[in-house]
Amino acid sequence: MKILITGGAGFIGSAVVRQAIAAGHEVVNVDALTYAACLDNLASIADNRNYAFYHENIRDRRAMDRVLAETRPDAIMHLAAESHVDRSIDGPGVFIETNVTGTYTLLEAARAYWQANDKSASFRFHHISTDEVYGSLGADGMFTEETPYSPRSPYSASKAASDHLVRAWGETFGLPILVTNCSNNYGPYHFPEKLIPVVILNALAGKPIPVYGAGENIRDWLYVEDHADALLTVLTRGTVGRTYNIGGENEVRNIDLVRTICGLLDELRPKTTPYADQIIFVTDRPGHDLRYAIDPTRIRNELGWRPAVALEEGLRRTVRWYIDNQTWWSTLQTRDGVGRRLGTLRPPAMSETATAKI
Ligand SMILES: NC(=O)c1ccc[n+]([C@@H]2O[C@H](COP(=O)([O-])OP(=O)(O)OC[C@H]3O[C@@H](n4cnc5c(N)ncnc54)[C@H](O)[C@@H]3O)[C@@H](O)[C@H]2O)c1
């Protein structure tokens, strides 16, 4: 199958590209190379004859039309997005432009391409989204595919809007769509502004390890390679028009997660004092959702998929990877905003302008 993957130079997109190539698919990677992108994530497959890269923005309709006409994919997997909640608090504009308007632009380009190809029944538009669209859970319950949307951050609201657009294009125009909503991912190549890399890198640097609030927030963590595997499973075997929730069945409080990582560092990179001594509690993120938990019954029962990597094992692999790949992360630490506390409700600028350029 020839798959056009948007956002293939990001954390999850690059895992999907690597796995798709390994599985024998042809891949066309379309990425605008924002601050969050890293082409080094793709070094292992960059010269593969089944791989092509287009440095383009999904908000550029003419570029999307041209890439589709030139490459003629059998499917689109849409991962390109602004993805960091804290950045969406400081500057929501680019989240609307990429996640909402960009998805709309890509959908229209995909629809035109699909219609020009006699509305091929085998074509797929697979939209990759997050469990954050469902809002925040209390102590009980889980997100199912029927849970009403209740996004609470600019990021999750923009992803919710994009999910609605994709489903509308399926219902109204008959575009063969698939939607997946996944829990928090972690693993190698995770951009150094997200929780798990921040914990590892601050610990290694001897800096304070910041935990938001009291660390009581609960997330359902999924190893990124498992997510990539689930996405390719849904793409190739999922029922058109259907939504699949993807989760790790690994619920854990942030503070327990951070302590586990510190324990792994004590073992893998020992020093005289425990890394957990570096933990500090900082002011919570505004609107911080308390708990996310995915009910993965549908993808397990209908497609036979379940995660292969347990949290303890995935964290061990991840900590080891960051210890072994300093060149990768030290380059990214110089990028704009990395290493600074973001999303603290500073007064907004008079005129907010998008940072990504077409
Ligand atoms: N990270 C998670 O835990 C998680 C969980 C569930 C779902 N998701 C979703 O998965 C997708 C990928 O997440 P990620 O963590 O890999 O993100 P990421 O921020 O690491 O990567 C995003 C990629 O998209 C590219 N991009 C951004 N704007 C673009 C534009 N306008 N045109 C073309 N390319 C653009 C960036 O250059 C980057 O390579 C997102 O849609 C996100 O909402 C993420």
PDBQT file of the ligand as one rigid body, heavy atoms in Angstrom, charges set to zero:
ROOT
HETATM    1  N1  LIG A 401       1.831  12.628  21.793  1.00  0.00    +0.000 N 
HETATM    2  C1  LIG A 401       0.775  11.985  22.262  1.00  0.00    +0.000 C 
HETATM    3  O1  LIG A 401       0.822  11.463  23.381  1.00  0.00    +0.000 OA
HETATM    4  C2  LIG A 401      -0.479  11.836  21.417  1.00  0.00    +0.000 A 
HETATM    5  C3  LIG A 401      -1.507  11.022  21.875  1.00  0.00    +0.000 A 
HETATM    6  C4  LIG A 401      -2.641  10.841  21.078  1.00  0.00    +0.000 A 
HETATM    7  C5  LIG A 401      -2.725  11.466  19.861  1.00  0.00    +0.000 A 
HETATM    8  N2  LIG A 401      -1.721  12.276  19.431  1.00  0.00    +0.000 N 
HETATM    9  C6  LIG A 401      -1.845  12.896  18.103  1.00  0.00    +0.000 C 
HETATM   10  O2  LIG A 401      -0.883  12.263  17.263  1.00  0.00    +0.000 OA
HETATM   11  C7  LIG A 401      -0.391  13.205  16.314  1.00  0.00    +0.000 C 
HETATM   12  C8  LIG A 401       1.119  13.256  16.376  1.00  0.00    +0.000 C 
HETATM   13  O3  LIG A 401       1.499  13.644  17.703  1.00  0.00    +0.000 OA
HETATM   14  P1  LIG A 401       3.046  13.835  18.067  1.00  0.00    +0.000 P 
HETATM   15  O4  LIG A 401       3.153  13.779  19.532  1.00  0.00    +0.000 OA
HETATM   16  O5  LIG A 401       3.866  12.939  17.226  1.00  0.00    +0.000 OA
HETATM   17  O6  LIG A 401       3.276  15.352  17.585  1.00  0.00    +0.000 OA
HETATM   18  P2  LIG A 401       4.629  16.121  17.325  1.00  0.00    +0.000 P 
HETATM   19  O7  LIG A 401       4.394  17.513  17.813  1.00  0.00    +0.000 OA
HETATM   20  O8  LIG A 401       5.806  15.353  17.832  1.00  0.00    +0.000 OA
HETATM   21  O9  LIG A 401       4.779  16.128  15.728  1.00  0.00    +0.000 OA
HETATM   22  C9  LIG A 401       3.921  16.851  14.903  1.00  0.00    +0.000 C 
HETATM   23  C10 LIG A 401       4.518  16.867  13.498  1.00  0.00    +0.000 C 
HETATM   24  O10 LIG A 401       3.577  17.552  12.646  1.00  0.00    +0.000 OA
HETATM   25  C11 LIG A 401       4.300  18.491  11.854  1.00  0.00    +0.000 C 
HETATM   26  N3  LIG A 401       3.414  19.617  11.551  1.00  0.00    +0.000 N 
HETATM   27  C12 LIG A 401       2.902  20.515  12.438  1.00  0.00    +0.000 A 
HETATM   28  N4  LIG A 401       2.152  21.428  11.779  1.00  0.00    +0.000 NA
HETATM   29  C13 LIG A 401       2.180  21.069  10.462  1.00  0.00    +0.000 A 
HETATM   30  C14 LIG A 401       1.584  21.609   9.294  1.00  0.00    +0.000 A 
HETATM   31  N5  LIG A 401       0.817  22.704   9.351  1.00  0.00    +0.000 N 
HETATM   32  N6  LIG A 401       1.792  20.982   8.106  1.00  0.00    +0.000 NA
HETATM   33  C15 LIG A 401       2.578  19.862   8.043  1.00  0.00    +0.000 A 
HETATM   34  N7  LIG A 401       3.183  19.324   9.113  1.00  0.00    +0.000 NA
HETATM   35  C16 LIG A 401       2.982  19.929  10.318  1.00  0.00    +0.000 A 
HETATM   36  C17 LIG A 401       5.478  18.911  12.721  1.00  0.00    +0.000 C 
HETATM   37  O11 LIG A 401       6.517  19.458  11.927  1.00  0.00    +0.000 OA
HETATM   38  C18 LIG A 401       5.845  17.609  13.404  1.00  0.00    +0.000 C 
HETATM   39  O12 LIG A 401       6.757  16.873  12.630  1.00  0.00    +0.000 OA
HETATM   40  C19 LIG A 401      -1.068  14.527  16.615  1.00  0.00    +0.000 C 
HETATM   41  O13 LIG A 401      -2.156  14.676  15.731  1.00  0.00    +0.000 OA
HETATM   42  C20 LIG A 401      -1.543  14.386  18.047  1.00  0.00    +0.000 C 
HETATM   43  O14 LIG A 401      -2.700  15.160  18.275  1.00  0.00    +0.000 OA
HETATM   44  C21 LIG A 401      -0.601  12.470  20.187  1.00  0.00    +0.000 A 
ENDROOT
TORSDOF 0
